[in-house]
Amino acid sequence: MGEVGKGITAFKKGVKETTEEQDREAAQLRDVTPGAPVPPVTPVTPEKDKI
């Protein structure tokens, strides 16, 4: 195999390794999609402040 063939083989191997590494990292990522919406907070007025 010539120099060009060796270079192409090395390039393909590098691309394959990079893809496998990205797949492993993607599997470890945590899902941060928000769940159900949180209802708005209503202010609480203490009894002594009510008129």
C-alpha positions as CSV (number, residue, x, y, z in Angstrom):
1,M,0.0,0.0,0.0
2,G,1.3,3.4,-0.9
3,E,1.6,6.5,1.2
4,V,-1.7,7.8,0.0
5,G,-3.5,4.6,0.9
6,K,-1.9,4.6,4.4
7,G,-3.1,8.2,4.9
8,I,-6.6,7.4,3.9
9,T,-6.7,4.4,6.2
10,A,-5.4,6.4,9.1
11,F,-8.0,9.2,8.4
12,K,-10.8,6.7,8.3
13,K,-9.6,5.1,11.6
14,G,-9.4,8.5,13.2
15,V,-12.9,9.5,12.1
16,K,-14.3,6.2,13.4
17,E,-12.6,6.6,16.8
18,T,-13.9,10.2,17.1
19,T,-17.5,9.0,16.3
20,E,-17.3,6.2,18.9
21,E,-16.0,8.7,21.5
22,Q,-18.8,11.1,20.8
23,D,-21.3,8.3,21.1
24,R,-20.0,7.4,24.6
25,E,-20.1,11.0,25.7
26,A,-23.6,11.4,24.4
27,A,-24.8,8.3,26.4
28,Q,-23.4,9.9,29.6
29,L,-25.1,13.2,29.2
30,R,-27.9,14.0,31.6
31,D,-31.4,14.9,30.3
32,V,-32.1,18.5,31.4
33,T,-35.5,18.8,29.7
34,P,-37.8,20.6,32.1
35,G,-40.7,18.6,33.4
36,A,-44.2,19.9,34.2
37,P,-44.4,23.6,34.5
38,V,-44.1,25.0,38.0
39,P,-47.2,27.0,39.1
40,P,-46.6,30.7,39.8
41,V,-45.9,31.6,43.4
42,T,-48.6,33.6,45.2
43,P,-47.5,36.0,47.9
44,V,-48.6,35.1,51.4
45,T,-49.7,38.0,53.6
46,P,-49.4,37.4,57.3
47,E,-52.7,37.6,59.3
48,K,-51.5,40.6,61.3
49,D,-50.9,42.7,58.1
50,K,-54.5,42.1,56.8
51,I,-56.9,45.0,57.1
